[in-house]
């Protein structure tokens, strides 16, 4: 995908570029300058140019960026120019919410099944997606081409399930369990801690309030 040595900060900005370019493309915009894109995204033009230069630049002096071309290139870099089959481990409220979010499919992330141990959930469907017995996880993975697994289960159960996922060829874990997983180097994990995100938001609110208080003194 990206060149080695590219910072996580740059990688985290790429989906945002892709989203804005998608909106521009759908609005019929054919080209855009780094200055106009910077005002739209509230990112400096120099930052945009630096980010994109990691992957080849894509712009032309005096012309700017071809919106559709840049959208397609960033989609390719992110790997969302093709479909990724995924499963969800845990069919509780959060697992249901993930399965019900149709925009994942629009981005190429296609949920093929949910897995759970609750007999009251097994056999049901979420938006047409089956909820299967966790005991069938291994055989399902061996019979289907699945790249990504989303974990929405308690951390006490997570590592044992992850070991099965890795053994059966899963290459990416979207981890909502509050646990630092032990994984081989060729398996990628993206851990999402919602409470930590809220605490970061709280910190930023506190800093703004502190700054206003100091200005009022």
Buried (B, 14 or more C-beta within 10 A) or exposed (E): EEEEEBEEEBBEBBBEBBBBBBEBBEEEEEBBBBEBBBEEBEBEBEBBBEBBEBBEEBBEEEEBBBBBBBBBBBBEBBEBEEEBBBBBBBBBEBBBEBBEEEEBEEBBBBBBBBBBEEEEBBEBEBEEBBBBBBEEBEEBBEEEEBBBBBBBBEBEBBBEBBEBBBEBEBBBBBBBBBBEBEBEEEBEBEBBEEEEEEEEEEEEEEEEEEEEEEEEE
